Amino acid sequence: MRRKITLTLVISVTSVILIAGFGVLLLSRQISANQGKAFLTRTARTIVATQTSHPYLAKEIVRIAGLNGAHFETLYASGKVSGNINVLPASIRKASTSNPGVIYTLTKGSHVFAAVDIPLDRSTARGQVTGLIVVLQKSIAIPPRSILFLVLVAAAATLIAWLVGEAISARITRPILGLQEVTRKLAEGETGIRPEIIHGHYPEIEDLSNSISQMAASLERSEELQKDFFMAISHDLRTPLTSVSGFAEAILDETVDDPKQAAAVILKESKRLEVMVRDLLELSRIQAGRFKLEISRVEASQLVDDLAEIFSLRAAEAVINFHYQGLRTPQLVDLDPNRFTQMLQNLLENAYKFAATTISLDAGPTPDGDLRISVLDDGPGIPLADQPKVFRHAHRNDKTPSREQGSGVGLLIVSELAHTMGLRVGFKSPIDESGGTEMIVIIPNKLLKNEASAASSS
């Protein structure tokens, strides 16, 4: 790349210099030819004017004019010429002898010519003289010094272009090569590497460096999230697997006092493993985008009412006070009803694990016109250290007492589904001095449909 930049700059500058230089030389030659024709025309007029009164001044005029050549030949009445004027093409030669007193000019090669037939009337031994043919010649050749100067200028410009090209290409390619090395190492898995900070450079290269830095930081965070995810999942899977394998071995060794109780433990832990595997498969499908949303216009209040009715039975079995305050008016919304219900189920399951005595499910409009659904529990709350991981990590807090041990990905599934459907999620913890957690789902106003729009669409 560096050689290409330098070579391109050198070729461009040299070509421009040569084209412009030769153009100037050709233009100068044309100007010189026009000036030469005008000069020869004036000189010829002077010779014509002085020929009748002072015929011997013609050669002196030629000498003073500094011409490159002059021919004076006698034209006889027979049409013969005393000398040779073949230096002129036949056309102008014929024109000059056919039109006495008229000055003709011509450019031929590197010379300009002027020819005029001066009328005369005298008798000589060779016959009657009718005119004097005057042919003047001036050089318009490009001086060799001009060509040499052009070549020297082109060579100097080429050298300067090469030096400038090397400097510019080095300034461009050096940081790019460094960024290329960083991206290569990132591709090999070295996520901790960062490109050198570039300041005072080309804005595009600075932007590229910043983008690669952000990409490297994002990859490093993703790698940390992945490690945390696998650590959490491996820990979650290890506990039920240990129980299943331990009780199974005890049954085989006939060392358990109550085989039915051991089998019940195995069944319980197997179901727990089934739930974990199901959640993991669901999360992987959502993150990979291997599922299709079935968006339809549904009654949000009805979905929340049905879910609250089902969950109230489970809360009653666990002796948990369940409070529900639904929407007072119907509310149509465009979303996937099954996925939306799954989100609320996960939030209620999370509240069920940590609630001490009470769980509340509320739904209502916000001042901004959005629809707000919240799930509140009176549990111990989310520890401050764990709050950055909520909705972002697969995480399970083993230090906080809970009724059930889940897979740790329930809230992560909620976050992924909300992002896919254009919803927003958040939380508040603690609610007060005693603790408590409130999980919040916001359905934006743009997804809500009023009765007028619903009637028009139907």
C-alpha positions in Angstrom: 0.0 0.0 0.0 2.8 2.4 0.9 4.6 1.8 -2.5 1.3 2.2 -4.4 0.6 5.6 -2.7 4.1 6.9 -3.4 4.1 5.6 -7.0 0.7 7.0 -7.7 1.7 10.4 -6.3 5.0 10.4 -8.3 3.3 9.4 -11.6 0.5 12.0 -11.1 2.9 14.9 -10.4 5.3 14.0 -13.1 2.5 13.6 -15.7 1.0 16.9 -14.8 4.4 18.6 -15.0 5.3 17.1 -18.4 1.8 17.7 -19.9 1.8 21.3 -18.6 5.4 21.9 -19.7 5.0 20.6 -23.2 1.7 22.4 -23.5 3.5 25.7 -22.5 6.2 24.9 -25.1 3.7 24.2 -27.9 1.8 27.4 -27.0 5.0 29.4 -26.9 5.9 28.0 -30.3 2.5 29.0 -31.7 2.9 32.5 -30.2 6.4 32.7 -31.6 5.1 31.7 -35.0 2.4 34.4 -35.0 4.9 37.0 -33.8 7.4 35.8 -36.5 4.8 36.1 -39.2 3.9 39.6 -38.1 7.5 40.6 -37.9 8.3 39.2 -41.4 5.2 41.0 -42.7 6.4 44.4 -41.3 9.9 43.8 -42.6 8.6 42.8 -46.1 6.4 46.0 -46.1 9.5 48.1 -45.3 11.4 46.5 -48.1 8.6 47.1 -50.5 8.3 50.7 -49.5 12.1 51.4 -49.9 12.6 49.3 -53.0 11.6 51.9 -55.5 13.5 54.8 -53.9 16.4 53.0 -52.2 16.7 49.5 -53.7 20.0 48.9 -52.1 18.6 49.2 -48.5 16.8 45.8 -48.6 19.9 43.8 -47.6 20.7 46.2 -44.8 17.1 46.0 -43.6 17.5 42.2 -43.5 20.7 42.4 -41.6 19.3 44.8 -39.0 16.2 42.6 -38.7 18.4 39.6 -37.8 16.6 37.1 -40.0 17.7 33.6 -40.5 17.5 33.9 -44.3 16.5 36.1 -47.2 16.3 35.6 -50.9 16.0 38.3 -53.6 15.3 36.8 -57.0 14.4 38.5 -60.3 11.2 37.7 -62.0 11.2 38.0 -65.8 8.3 38.6 -68.1 8.7 35.1 -69.4 7.9 33.8 -65.9 11.4 32.6 -65.1 13.1 33.4 -61.9 16.7 34.2 -61.7 17.3 32.1 -58.5 15.7 29.3 -56.6 12.8 29.9 -54.3 11.9 26.3 -53.8 12.2 26.9 -50.1 8.5 27.8 -50.3 5.7 25.4 -51.1 4.4 25.6 -54.6 1.1 27.1 -53.4 2.5 30.2 -51.8 5.2 30.5 -54.5 2.5 30.6 -57.2 0.3 33.0 -55.1 3.2 35.4 -54.6 4.1 35.5 -58.2 0.5 35.8 -59.3 -0.4 38.7 -57.0 2.3 41.4 -57.1 2.5 43.5 -54.0 0.7 41.0 -51.7 2.6 39.6 -48.8 2.1 35.9 -48.1 3.3 34.1 -44.9 3.6 30.4 -44.1 4.8 28.2 -41.2 6.8 25.2 -42.3 8.5 23.1 -39.7 10.5 25.2 -37.3 10.5 28.3 -39.6 8.1 31.0 -40.8 8.4 32.5 -44.2 7.1 35.7 -45.9 7.1 36.1 -49.7 6.2 39.1 -51.8 6.5 40.0 -55.5 7.6 43.7 -55.8 6.5 44.9 -59.3 9.4 46.3 -61.4 9.7 47.5 -65.0 13.2 47.4 -66.4 15.1 45.9 -69.3 18.1 43.8 -69.0 20.3 41.6 -71.2 18.2 38.6 -70.2 14.9 40.2 -70.9 12.2 42.4 -69.4 12.1 42.3 -65.6 8.6 42.4 -64.2 9.3 42.0 -60.5 11.6 41.2 -57.6 10.7 38.1 -55.5 11.6 38.6 -51.8 11.6 35.6 -49.5 12.2 36.2 -45.8 12.8 33.4 -43.3 12.8 33.4 -39.5 13.4 30.4 -37.1 10.7 29.6 -34.4 12.4 26.4 -33.1 12.0 25.7 -29.4 15.4 26.4 -27.7 17.1 23.3 -26.4 17.6 25.1 -23.1 13.8 25.2 -22.7 13.5 21.5 -23.2 16.4 20.9 -20.8 14.8 23.2 -18.2 11.5 21.3 -18.5 13.3 18.0 -18.0 15.1 19.4 -14.9 11.8 20.7 -13.5 10.1 17.4 -14.1 13.0 15.6 -12.4 12.9 17.9 -9.4 9.1 17.6 -9.2 9.4 13.8 -9.3 11.9 13.8 -6.5 9.8 16.1 -4.4 6.7 14.0 -5.1 8.6 10.9 -4.1 9.7 12.4 -0.8 6.2 13.8 -0.1 4.6 10.5 -1.1 6.9 8.5 1.2 6.1 10.9 4.1 2.3 10.8 3.5 2.2 7.0 2.9 4.2 6.4 6.0 1.9 8.6 8.0 -1.1 6.7 6.7 0.2 3.2 6.6 2.1 3.1 9.9 -1.0 3.4 12.1 -3.0 1.2 9.7 -0.5 -1.6 10.0 -0.6 -1.2 13.8 -4.4 -1.5 13.7 -4.1 -4.4 11.4 -1.9 -6.2 13.9 -4.3 -5.5 16.7 -7.3 -6.8 14.7 -5.3 -10.0 13.9 -4.6 -10.6 17.5 -8.2 -9.9 18.4 -9.2 -12.5 15.8 -6.9 -15.0 17.4 -8.6 -14.5 20.8 -6.4 -11.9 22.5 -9.3 -9.7 23.7 -7.2 -7.8 26.2 -5.2 -6.0 23.6 -5.9 -2.4 22.6 -4.6 -0.3 19.7 -2.3 2.6 20.4 -4.1 5.8 21.0 -3.8 8.0 18.0 -4.0 11.8 18.4 -3.4 14.6 15.9 -3.7 12.3 12.9 -6.2 12.0 10.1 -9.7 12.0 11.5 -10.7 8.9 9.6 -7.7 6.9 11.1 -8.6 8.2 14.6 -12.2 7.1 14.2 -11.0 3.7 13.0 -8.7 3.4 16.0 -11.5 4.4 18.4 -13.9 1.9 16.7 -11.4 -0.9 17.1 -10.8 0.0 20.7 -14.6 -0.1 21.3 -14.8 -3.4 19.5 -12.0 -4.9 21.6 -13.7 -3.7 24.8 -17.0 -5.2 23.7 -15.3 -8.5 22.8 -13.6 -8.5 26.2 -16.9 -7.9 28.0 -18.6 -10.6 25.9 -15.9 -13.0 26.8 -16.3 -12.1 30.5 -20.0 -12.5 30.2 -19.5 -15.9 28.6 -17.2 -17.1 31.3 -19.6 -15.9 34.0 -22.5 -17.6 32.2 -20.7 -20.9 32.0 -19.5 -20.7 35.6 -23.1 -20.0 36.7 -24.6 -22.7 34.6 -21.9 -25.3 35.5 -22.6 -24.5 39.2 -26.3 -24.8 38.7 -26.1 -28.1 36.9 -23.6 -29.6 39.2 -25.8 -29.5 42.3 -28.8 -31.5 40.9 -26.5 -33.8 39.0 -24.7 -34.6 42.3 -28.0 -35.3 44.0 -29.2 -37.6 41.2 -25.9 -39.5 40.9 -25.5 -39.8 44.7 -29.0 -41.1 45.4 -28.8 -43.4 42.3 -25.6 -45.0 43.6 -27.1 -45.3 47.1 -30.1 -47.2 45.7 -27.8 -49.5 43.7 -25.7 -50.1 46.8 -28.9 -50.6 48.9 -27.6 -48.2 51.5 -30.7 -46.0 51.6 -33.3 -46.5 54.3 -36.2 -45.3 52.1 -35.8 -46.0 48.4 -39.0 -44.2 47.6 -37.8 -41.0 49.2 -34.5 -41.3 47.3 -36.4 -41.8 44.0 -38.5 -38.8 44.9 -35.4 -36.7 45.3 -34.0 -38.0 41.9 -37.3 -37.1 40.3 -37.3 -33.6 41.8 -33.8 -32.9 40.7 -34.4 -34.4 37.2 -37.3 -32.0 36.8 -35.1 -29.2 38.0 -32.5 -30.2 35.4 -35.2 -30.3 32.8 -36.2 -26.7 33.6 -32.6 -25.5 33.4 -32.0 -27.2 30.1 -35.2 -25.8 28.8 -34.3 -22.3 29.9 -30.8 -22.6 28.3 -32.2 -23.8 25.0 -34.8 -21.1 25.0 -32.1 -18.4 25.7 -29.8 -19.8 23.0 -32.7 -19.7 20.5 -33.6 -16.1 21.4 -30.0 -14.8 21.3 -29.4 -16.6 18.0 -32.6 -15.2 16.5 -33.8 -18.7 15.6 -37.4 -17.9 16.5 -40.2 -15.9 14.9 -42.4 -13.4 16.7 -46.1 -13.8 16.0 -47.1 -10.2 16.4 -50.9 -9.6 16.7 -53.2 -7.1 18.2 -54.2 -8.4 21.6 -55.9 -7.2 24.7 -53.1 -6.6 27.2 -55.4 -6.4 30.2 -56.9 -9.8 29.4 -53.4 -11.4 29.2 -52.4 -9.9 32.5 -55.7 -10.9 34.1 -55.4 -14.5 33.0 -51.8 -14.8 34.2 -52.7 -13.2 37.6 -55.5 -15.7 38.0 -53.2 -18.7 37.4 -50.4 -17.4 39.6 -52.8 -16.6 42.5 -53.4 -20.3 43.0 -49.7 -21.0 43.3 -49.2 -18.1 45.7 -52.0 -19.4 47.8 -50.3 -22.8 48.0 -47.1 -21.2 49.3 -49.1 -19.0 51.7 -48.0 -15.8 49.9 -50.3 -12.8 49.8 -50.8 -12.0 46.1 -52.2 -8.5 45.2 -53.3 -7.7 41.7 -54.5 -4.4 40.4 -55.2 -4.6 36.6 -56.1 -2.1 34.0 -59.5 -0.5 34.5 -60.1 -0.1 30.8 -59.2 -2.4 27.9 -55.9 -1.8 26.2 -55.0 -3.1 22.7 -51.4 -3.6 22.0 -49.3 -5.1 19.1 -47.0 -7.8 20.4 -46.5 -11.6 20.6 -48.9 -12.7 23.3 -47.1 -16.0 24.1 -43.7 -14.3 24.4 -45.2 -11.4 26.5 -46.8 -13.9 28.8 -43.5 -15.8 29.1 -41.8 -12.5 30.2 -44.4 -11.9 32.9 -44.2 -15.5 34.1 -40.4 -15.2 34.5 -40.8 -12.0 36.5 -43.5 -13.6 38.8 -41.3 -16.7 39.2 -38.4 -14.5 40.2 -40.6 -12.8 42.8 -41.9 -16.1 44.0 -38.4 -17.3 44.8 -37.5 -14.4 47.1 -40.8 -13.0 48.4 -41.2 -13.2 52.2 -45.0 -12.8 52.5 -46.3 -10.6 49.6 -46.2 -10.3 45.8 -48.0 -7.5 43.9 -48.8 -7.3 40.2 -49.8 -3.9 39.0 -50.6 -2.5 35.5 -51.5 1.1 34.5 -50.6 4.0 32.2 -47.7 6.3 32.8 -47.7 10.1 32.5 -46.0 9.7 29.1 -48.8 7.6 27.7 -46.9 4.3 28.0 -48.2 1.1 29.7 -46.4 0.1 32.9 -46.5 -3.4 34.3 -44.7 -4.0 37.6 -44.0 -7.1 39.8 -43.1 -6.3 43.4 -42.0 -8.6 46.2 -41.1 -8.0 49.8 -37.9 -10.1 49.7 -34.5 -9.1 50.9 -33.8 -7.1 47.7 -30.9 -7.3 45.2 -27.5 -6.8 46.7 -25.7 -3.7 45.4 -22.9 -5.8 43.9 -25.3 -7.9 41.8 -27.4 -5.0 40.5 -25.2 -4.4 37.4 -25.8 -8.0 36.4 -29.6 -7.8 36.4 -31.0 -8.3 32.9 -27.4 -8.6 31.5 -25.9 -11.7 33.0 -26.9 -15.3 33.7 -26.7 -14.9 37.4 -28.1 -16.6 40.5 -27.6 -15.2 44.0 -26.8 -18.2 46.3 -26.3 -15.9 49.3 -29.9 -14.6 49.3 -32.5 -17.1 50.7 -35.0 -18.4 48.1 -37.7 -20.9 47.8 -36.4 -22.5 44.6 -33.1 -22.6 42.8 -33.5 -21.7 39.1 -31.2 -21.7 36.1 -30.2 -18.1 36.6 -31.2 -17.1 33.1 -34.9 -16.1 33.7 -34.3 -12.3 33.8 -31.8 -12.6 30.9 -34.6 -14.2 28.8 -36.9 -11.4 29.8 -34.4 -8.8 28.7 -33.8 -10.5 25.3 -37.6 -10.9 24.6 -38.2 -7.3 25.6 -35.5 -6.0 23.3 -36.9 -8.2 20.4 -40.4 -6.9 20.8 -39.5 -3.2 21.3 -40.3 -3.1 25.1 -38.3 -1.8 28.0 -37.4 -3.4 31.3 -36.0 -2.1 34.5 -36.0 -2.7 38.2 -35.9 -0.9 41.6 -34.2 -2.4 44.6 -34.5 -2.0 47.5 -38.0 -0.5 47.7 -37.6 0.7 51.3 -35.4 0.1 54.3 -36.6 -3.5 54.7 -35.7 -4.4 51.2 -38.0 -5.5 48.4 -37.6 -5.5 44.6 -39.8 -4.1 41.8 -39.4 -5.5 38.3 -40.9 -3.2 35.6 -41.9 -3.7 32.0 -42.8 -0.7 29.8 -44.8 -1.0 26.7 -44.1 2.1 24.6 -47.0 4.3 23.5 -46.2 3.5 19.8 -47.2 -0.1 20.4 -50.5 0.8 22.1 -53.6 1.1 20.0 -56.7 3.0 21.0 -60.2 2.0 20.2 -60.5 4.5 17.3 -57.4 3.1 15.5 -58.6 -0.5 16.3 -61.9 0.2 14.7 -60.4 1.8 11.6 -58.0 -1.1 11.2 -60.8 -3.7 11.4 
